[in-house]
């Protein structure tokens, strides 16, 4: 498949993008990296989908956070709706 080809994982809903050297990367991380102008640290900079839809990779729907923020968001999401643009500040 050519560079720029996309595949959607049926189990997770994530969209994978073929990049150079035959690498496949999640599209939301590529978009976030372009937005900030540098590579993300895979281990410490998770990218969350604000509306919870893993296939919605609009730049405005992506939130780069720290591991600690991600853990807080995940733990709080068990007792509240998934963070949205209007209530994301509640999860910090």
N, C-alpha and C positions, 0 to 999 in steps of 0.2 A: 504494500500500500504506500502511496506517496506521502511525503511530509505534509502535515496539516490534516490528515485523515483523522476521523473521530470514531470512537466506539463507546457505547454506553454499557456499563456493567449492570446486568439485570438484577443482581443481588443487592448492590449498594446504591445504585442510581447515579454513581459518579460517571462523568464523561472523561474518557481518556483521549489524549491527543498525541499523535505520532510526531516526534521531533527528530532533529538530525541524528545521525548515527544509529538509526533504528531504535531509539529509546521511546517508550510510551510513558507519558506523565499525565497526572490529573490536570484537566484543563483549568480548574479553579486556581491551582497554585501557579500555573504559567501566567494567567491573567493578573493575579496579585503581584507577581514579580515584575511584570511590565508596568503595573501601576506605580510601584515604589522605586523602580529603576535599578533593582539589584536582585540577586538570588536570595531566596529565603533559607534560613537554617531549618532543615527538615525536622530536627529533633526538638527545637525550642520555639518555633514560630508556626503554630497551626493556623489554618485558614478555615473559618466557619462560614456556613451559608446562613445568613441572617433569617431567612424565611423557612429554613429547614429542608428546602428542596435541593438535593444534591445535583440536580441537573440544571438549576438556575444559576448560571455562571456570569450573570451581569455584574459588572464591576461594582455597582452600588449595592449588590447583595452579598458581597464578600467582606469579611471582617478578619483582619490579621490580629492575633492576640498572642499572649504568652501562655505557656503551659499551665501556669497557676490560674489564669483567667478562664482557660478552657475547662479545667476541672471544676471551678466554681459554677460555670454555666451549665455543665453537664449535671452536676449534683442538684442544682436548683431546678433544672428542667424536669426532674422526677416529680416535683410537687407543683409545677407551674407550666403554662404553655411554653413552647419553644420560643426563644427570644425573637422578637420582631424589631423592626426599625424603631418603633415607638417605645419599646420597653427594654432595649438592650442595656441602657445605663443601669437598670436595676440589678443586672447580673455582675457588675464590676465590683 
